[in-house]
Every structure is written in structure tokens, then in C-alpha cells.
Amino acid sequence: MKQRYKNHMLNLLRVSFYTWLISLLTFVPVTSAQNAEEPLELPLELTSFTHHIGISVKDVLESAEFYSRVFGGENVFGEKEPALRYFISFQSGDPSVDAGDVAIGKVGTAGSVGRTEPLIDHIAVAAVPHYGSAWRSALSDIGVNALPQAGIIFDNDNIPVQVAGALDESMAAGEITDMPSLFSGDPLVQSIGFDHIMLRVSDLDASAEFYKQVFGIDTESRTEDTLWYSDGTTRMGMRLTKGGEAPGVETYGVKIKRFNRDSLSSALTAIGATVHPAQPGDSDQLLRISDIDGINLVLTAE
């Protein structure tokens, strides 16, 4: 099973890192790709809001073991050089389904240079096939900052957003390989894939304008301090900062199969997670937790 999964993934993925940020890049069909010589006209169409999430932690192996215990540790990939990275998939079933993953690196390296505390250091979305050089040129024309390679741009709040789908660039700084399994037992949950990501932003109108101009997306719903987008499968939310908060990535959610709240809460607590009280409106199939590094995530089932 492990070799079949590896062969499948390596055939579908061209994965890599830029030395500043990490990404696991899945295959995007080449249909409707622009010609390399053609200018790219914004907006760039997205195919998913939740390609992967990048986190920076104090101890990569401890974090990877935690996520392996929660979501499964049978098929694990990563990078040994130039910096240790582990990729833990959110797909417990058919490996042909692109369910996304969490990319785990050490705080203070790659996407968290200069930081000392664990955090979600970037989000990654997937776009239709395009050429990275034309993409950066189009962004430059409207004053959007981007790294020279790797599909990494910075939104109006300077939140790093990595865009998968470039046809003309490799994002690799090292070799992606299967990694030693850190847990071989049954996972605590049967995961299905991403549910959502949530950003903290300084100005909802400015953020909505940025993402509309760059990616062409429209809000699905909005309140005074929150807005939501949907790609039909997953969602991206934004909420206003408050109380001196800095903009950034607040949390992310993973869809799982139905669970017993008390049993799962006890099992998560036993491996070092913090289970938070339910908020008004939460169902018994929604569990808010922090991982062993204090990074927030939500487990939800229908």
C-alpha cells in the first residue's frame, strides 16, 4: 500500500520548496493553460482555497508524530535537506483523492524566519495552469509583492499565500522522499480533507477587494466583522483583527467522519492536545482544539 501510494503521489505531484516557504504541489491538469509567451490577465482562477497549510513548530518530529496519531502515519513524505519537513495528509482513504495536508517545519526557518513562537506560517491555494513569470508580471503591474519563484505572494495584510499550478517553475530546494513513519497504529479520526481556513485581517473591504482583483472570488456571506468564501468543497473565512492582534492565519478546519465528542476529546487530551469549550452554535460534531504547539484547528463532521 505504501509503495502504491508513493508511486501515485510521485506521478501526480511535482513537489518542492523554495528556501523561504514550503509546499507540497499537486498536479493540476494542463488543459486551458496559457501559452508561455502570452501575458496573464488577472484575475487568476482558483480551483481550491485549501491546497495545504504550512505550520512552524518547536520540534518537527514531535509535531509530525502528533499529527500522525490524529490523522494517520502510514504514508508520510517530507524533505530531509536543506531543512527537515514532514507532510501529513488529511486523507485517510483513497489516496487518489487530493485532500490536502499539513506541512510541518521548524519555527525560525523557511516561512517563519525571525519568528520564535509556533504559528501557521502560510496558506496555499491551487489555481488553473499558468506560467509563474507571467503571473508575477501581472502582479507587479498592480503593485502586489511576490517572491521571485515558488508562487508565493503577499496579500494586502502581508499574509503569505502560495499558489500551486505554475507550469514553468520548480519549487524544490531539496528532494521529496518518503519519511520514517512515526506512528503505525490506528489514527484517532478518519479524515476526509480540508473544511476551511480562517484569516485575521485588518480591513474586510480591503481584503475582499484584493482577493477579488487577484483571484476573482466573490464573498458567499458577510457580517459586520467576518466574511466567507466557498469553492464548492472548502471555505475560506476572514475576520477583523481585534484587541491589538496582528493579521495572519487564525486557524484551519479538517472534515472527519462522525465521532463521539467525549471519547475523542479524551483521546486528544491524552496525546497533548488542548480541547476548547464549544462556542455558541457549535454542534456536537465540531471540536475546537490546539495542537501540542498551541496551533488552533477545528475538527468537524456532518
C-alpha positions as CSV (number, residue, x, y, z in Angstrom):
1,M,0.0,0.0,0.0
2,K,2.8,2.4,1.0
3,Q,4.6,1.9,-2.3
4,R,1.4,2.2,-4.4
5,Y,0.6,5.4,-2.6
6,K,4.1,6.7,-3.1
7,N,4.1,5.9,-6.8
8,H,0.8,7.5,-7.3
9,M,1.8,10.7,-5.5
10,L,5.1,11.0,-7.3
11,N,3.3,10.6,-10.6
12,L,0.8,13.3,-9.7
13,L,2.9,15.7,-7.8
14,R,5.8,17.9,-8.6
15,V,6.7,18.9,-5.1
16,S,9.2,21.3,-3.8
17,F,10.3,24.1,-1.5
18,Y,11.6,27.5,-2.1
19,T,14.1,28.3,0.7
20,W,11.6,30.7,2.2
21,L,8.4,28.7,2.2
22,I,7.3,25.1,1.9
23,S,4.8,23.4,-0.3
24,L,3.5,20.1,-1.5
25,L,2.5,20.8,-5.1
26,T,-0.1,18.6,-6.6
27,F,-0.7,18.0,-10.2
28,V,-3.0,20.5,-12.0
29,P,-4.5,19.4,-15.4
30,V,-2.8,21.2,-18.2
31,T,-6.0,21.9,-20.1
32,S,-6.7,25.5,-20.8
33,A,-3.2,26.5,-19.8
34,Q,-2.0,29.8,-21.2
35,N,0.8,30.0,-23.8
36,A,4.2,30.8,-22.2
37,E,4.5,33.9,-24.3
38,E,1.1,35.2,-23.6
39,P,0.6,37.8,-20.8
40,L,-1.5,36.6,-17.9
41,E,-4.7,38.6,-17.4
42,L,-5.9,38.9,-13.8
43,P,-7.7,37.5,-12.0
44,L,-6.1,34.1,-11.8
45,E,-8.8,31.5,-11.4
46,L,-8.5,29.3,-8.3
47,T,-9.5,25.6,-8.2
48,S,-9.2,25.2,-4.4
49,F,-8.8,27.5,-1.4
50,T,-7.1,24.8,0.6
51,H,-4.3,23.1,-1.2
52,H,-2.2,22.8,2.0
53,I,-1.3,24.6,5.2
54,G,2.2,25.3,6.5
55,I,3.0,25.3,10.2
56,S,6.2,26.2,12.0
57,V,6.7,24.3,15.3
58,K,9.3,23.9,18.1
59,D,10.1,20.2,17.3
60,V,9.3,18.8,13.9
61,L,9.4,15.2,14.9
62,E,7.1,15.6,17.9
63,S,4.6,17.6,15.9
64,A,4.7,15.1,13.0
65,E,4.1,12.3,15.5
66,F,1.1,14.2,17.0
67,Y,-0.5,14.7,13.5
68,S,0.3,11.1,12.6
69,R,-1.6,9.9,15.7
70,V,-4.5,12.1,14.8
71,F,-4.8,11.7,11.1
72,G,-2.6,8.6,10.3
73,G,1.1,7.9,9.8
74,E,1.2,5.2,7.2
75,N,2.1,7.2,4.2
76,V,4.4,10.1,5.2
77,F,6.5,12.3,2.9
78,G,8.8,15.1,3.5
79,E,12.2,16.7,3.0
80,K,15.4,15.9,4.9
81,E,17.5,18.7,3.4
82,P,18.1,21.6,3.5
83,A,15.7,21.6,6.4
84,L,13.6,18.8,7.9
85,R,9.9,18.9,6.8
86,Y,7.1,16.4,7.3
87,F,3.9,16.3,5.3
88,I,0.9,14.6,6.9
89,S,-2.1,14.0,4.7
90,F,-5.7,14.7,5.7
91,Q,-6.9,11.8,3.5
92,S,-7.5,8.6,5.4
93,G,-9.0,6.7,2.5
94,D,-8.5,6.7,-1.3
95,P,-5.0,8.2,-2.0
96,S,-6.1,9.4,-5.4
97,V,-8.3,12.0,-3.7
98,D,-6.5,15.3,-3.2
99,A,-7.5,16.1,0.4
100,G,-4.6,18.4,1.3
101,D,-2.0,18.2,4.0
102,V,-0.2,19.9,6.8
103,A,3.4,20.8,6.0
104,I,5.5,20.9,9.3
105,G,8.8,22.7,9.6
106,K,10.8,24.2,12.5
107,V,10.0,27.7,13.7
108,G,12.6,30.2,12.7
109,T,13.3,28.6,9.4
110,A,11.7,28.8,5.9
111,G,8.3,30.5,6.3
112,S,8.9,31.7,9.8
113,V,12.3,33.3,9.6
114,G,12.7,35.7,12.5
115,R,9.9,34.1,14.5
116,T,10.3,32.3,17.8
117,E,6.9,31.0,18.6
118,P,4.9,28.4,16.6
119,L,2.4,29.6,14.1
120,I,0.6,28.8,10.8
121,D,3.2,30.4,8.6
122,H,1.3,30.4,5.2
123,I,-1.7,29.1,3.3
124,A,-1.6,27.5,-0.1
125,V,-4.3,27.6,-2.8
126,A,-4.5,25.9,-6.1
127,A,-5.0,27.7,-9.4
128,V,-5.6,26.8,-13.1
129,P,-2.4,26.1,-15.0
130,H,-0.3,29.2,-15.6
131,Y,3.2,30.5,-16.1
132,G,4.9,31.8,-13.0
133,S,6.8,34.5,-14.8
134,A,3.6,35.9,-16.4
135,W,1.9,35.7,-13.0
136,R,4.5,37.8,-11.3
137,S,4.5,40.3,-14.1
138,A,0.7,40.7,-13.8
139,L,1.0,41.1,-10.1
140,S,3.8,43.7,-10.4
141,D,1.6,45.8,-12.7
142,I,-0.9,46.2,-9.8
143,G,1.7,46.6,-7.1
144,V,1.4,43.2,-5.4
145,N,4.5,41.8,-3.8
146,A,5.7,38.3,-4.8
147,L,8.8,36.2,-4.3
148,P,10.9,35.6,-7.4
149,Q,9.8,32.0,-7.6
150,A,7.6,29.4,-5.9
151,G,4.2,31.1,-6.5
152,I,4.4,33.0,-3.2
153,I,2.6,36.3,-3.0
154,F,1.7,38.6,-0.1
155,D,-1.8,39.9,0.3
156,N,-2.8,43.4,1.5
157,D,-2.0,42.4,5.1
158,N,1.3,40.8,4.1
159,I,-0.1,37.3,4.7
160,P,1.9,34.7,2.6
161,V,-0.2,32.9,0.1
162,Q,1.3,30.2,-2.0
163,V,-0.3,29.4,-5.4
164,A,0.1,26.0,-6.9
165,G,-0.3,25.5,-10.7
166,A,2.7,27.1,-12.3
167,L,3.9,25.2,-15.4
168,D,7.3,26.7,-15.9
169,E,8.9,26.5,-12.4
170,S,10.1,24.0,-9.9
171,M,9.6,24.9,-6.3
172,A,12.1,22.3,-5.0
173,A,15.1,23.2,-2.8
174,G,15.6,19.5,-2.0
175,E,14.4,16.0,-2.7
176,I,10.9,15.0,-1.6
177,T,11.0,11.5,-0.3
178,D,9.1,9.1,1.9
179,M,9.9,9.7,5.6
180,P,10.2,7.3,8.5
181,S,6.8,6.6,9.9
182,L,6.4,8.0,13.4
183,F,3.2,6.1,14.3
184,S,1.8,2.9,12.9
185,G,-1.4,2.5,14.9
186,D,-5.0,3.5,14.0
187,P,-5.5,7.2,13.8
188,L,-7.8,8.9,16.2
189,V,-10.0,10.2,13.4
190,Q,-10.9,9.2,9.9
191,S,-10.2,12.4,8.0
192,I,-11.8,13.4,4.7
193,G,-10.0,16.6,3.8
194,F,-9.9,20.3,4.5
195,D,-13.0,22.1,5.6
196,H,-11.8,25.7,5.9
197,I,-9.1,28.2,6.7
198,M,-9.6,31.4,8.6
199,L,-7.5,34.6,8.2
200,R,-7.3,37.6,10.6
201,V,-7.4,40.8,8.5
202,S,-7.1,44.4,9.3
203,D,-9.8,45.6,6.9
204,L,-12.5,43.4,5.4
205,D,-13.2,45.7,2.5
206,A,-9.6,46.0,1.5
207,S,-9.1,42.2,1.8
208,A,-12.2,41.5,-0.2
209,E,-11.0,43.9,-2.9
210,F,-7.6,42.3,-3.0
211,Y,-8.8,38.7,-3.4
212,K,-11.4,39.8,-5.9
213,Q,-8.8,41.6,-8.0
214,V,-6.1,38.9,-7.8
215,F,-8.3,35.7,-7.8
216,G,-11.7,36.9,-9.0
217,I,-13.5,35.4,-6.0
218,D,-16.7,36.8,-4.5
219,T,-17.9,36.6,-0.9
220,E,-20.6,34.0,-0.1
221,S,-21.7,35.6,3.1
222,R,-20.7,38.5,5.3
223,T,-21.4,40.0,8.7
224,E,-20.0,43.1,10.4
225,D,-16.7,41.5,11.3
226,T,-16.5,38.3,9.2
227,L,-16.8,37.2,5.6
228,W,-16.7,33.8,3.9
229,Y,-15.8,32.4,0.5
230,S,-16.6,29.0,-0.9
231,D,-15.1,27.0,-3.7
232,G,-17.9,24.4,-3.6
233,T,-15.9,22.0,-1.4
234,T,-13.9,24.1,1.1
235,R,-14.2,27.5,2.5
236,M,-12.0,30.5,3.3
237,G,-13.0,32.9,6.0
238,M,-11.7,36.3,7.1
239,R,-12.4,38.1,10.4
240,L,-11.4,41.5,11.6
241,T,-8.5,41.8,14.0
242,K,-9.3,43.0,17.5
243,G,-7.5,43.9,20.7
244,G,-4.1,44.6,19.2
245,E,-4.0,41.3,17.1
246,A,-1.8,41.2,14.1
247,P,-3.1,39.9,10.8
248,G,-2.3,36.3,10.0
249,V,-3.7,32.8,9.7
250,E,-6.1,32.2,12.6
251,T,-7.0,28.5,12.2
252,Y,-8.0,25.8,9.8
253,G,-10.6,23.1,9.8
254,V,-10.5,19.4,8.8
255,K,-13.5,17.3,7.8
256,I,-13.6,13.9,9.6
257,K,-16.1,11.1,9.9
258,R,-18.7,11.3,12.7
259,F,-17.3,10.9,16.2
260,N,-18.1,10.6,19.8
261,R,-17.2,14.0,21.3
262,D,-16.3,12.8,24.8
263,S,-14.2,9.9,23.6
264,L,-12.3,11.9,21.0
265,S,-11.7,14.8,23.5
266,S,-10.2,12.4,26.0
267,A,-8.0,10.7,23.3
268,L,-6.8,14.1,22.0
269,T,-6.0,15.3,25.5
270,A,-4.0,12.1,26.2
271,I,-1.6,12.9,23.3
272,G,-1.1,16.6,24.4
273,A,-3.8,18.5,22.6
274,T,-5.9,21.1,24.3
275,V,-9.7,20.8,23.8
276,H,-11.5,24.1,23.9
277,P,-15.1,24.6,25.1
278,A,-17.8,24.7,22.5
279,Q,-18.9,28.1,21.2
280,P,-22.5,29.2,20.8
281,G,-23.9,27.5,17.7
282,D,-21.4,24.6,17.7
283,S,-22.8,21.2,17.1
284,D,-21.7,18.0,18.9
285,Q,-19.8,17.2,15.7
286,L,-17.5,20.2,15.9
287,L,-14.4,20.1,18.1
288,R,-12.1,23.1,18.6
289,I,-8.6,22.1,19.7
290,S,-5.0,23.3,19.9
291,D,-2.2,21.0,18.9
292,I,0.9,20.4,21.1
293,D,2.4,23.7,19.9
294,G,-0.8,25.7,20.5
295,I,-1.8,25.9,16.9
296,N,-5.5,26.1,16.5
297,L,-7.6,23.7,14.4
298,V,-11.2,22.6,14.1
299,L,-12.4,19.0,13.6
300,T,-15.9,18.8,12.1
301,A,-18.2,16.2,10.8
302,E,-21.7,16.4,9.2
